């Protein structure tokens, strides 16, 4: 199946979300995962706009720096999803990228729908508590170009290091293979399953 527009891909995602059942207590958790530069943030924002009761959590707030992908996956489970599953209050420490340290605690309100966007959002032990997984991908060159356009040329060494971390995580976890929806955001028709 190919999507001729982003709206078609969003419509397919909305159908998956509406059919999903809560697996994290009374909360439906929808992960929007995939490699950096694949368009997860914009896709999740568009999805959230069409789901007015959804809360949106960005994994960028959880990563403790450029080498913090694995830790953020653990923190997502231990500090957000597992407490929600037990009916408790979820909280996480937000990473301050400018000062390279934790900035403080953020509490998540009780919600029937939580969208979690970012690399690793559908990986690790948290996957067992998620209701749906939407995977975004694009050609490596396209993703790198998007990232450098967004962050600047000076971030290229960080991007390469981060890419190695995400490749390792996805290879071990097999995240893409569990996806309920796969969207290729490379230029041209958007491909899906």
HELIX and SHEET records of a PDB file:
HELIX    1   1 UNK A    6  UNK A   19  1                                  14    
HELIX    2   2 UNK A   40  UNK A   50  1                                  11    
HELIX    3   3 UNK A   59  UNK A   61  5                                   3    
HELIX    4   4 UNK A   69  UNK A   75  1                                   7    
HELIX    5   5 UNK A   76  UNK A   81  3                                   6    
HELIX    6   6 UNK A   82  UNK A   85  1                                   4    
HELIX    7   7 UNK A  124  UNK A  129  5                                   6    
HELIX    8   8 UNK A  140  UNK A  151  1                                  12    
HELIX    9   9 UNK A  153  UNK A  155  5                                   3    
HELIX   10  10 UNK A  156  UNK A  173  1                                  18    
HELIX   11  11 UNK A  175  UNK A  178  5                                   4    
SHEET    1   A 2 UNK A   2  UNK A   3  0                                        
SHEET    2   A 2 UNK A 190  UNK A 191 -1                                        
SHEET    1   B 5 UNK A  55  UNK A  58  0                                        
SHEET    2   B 5 UNK A 113  UNK A 117  1                                        
SHEET    3   B 5 UNK A  28  UNK A  33  1                                        
SHEET    4   B 5 UNK A 132  UNK A 137  1                                        
SHEET    5   B 5 UNK A 181  UNK A 184  1                                        
SHEET    1   C 2 UNK A  90  UNK A  96  0                                        
SHEET    2   C 2 UNK A 101  UNK A 108 -1                                        
END                                                                             
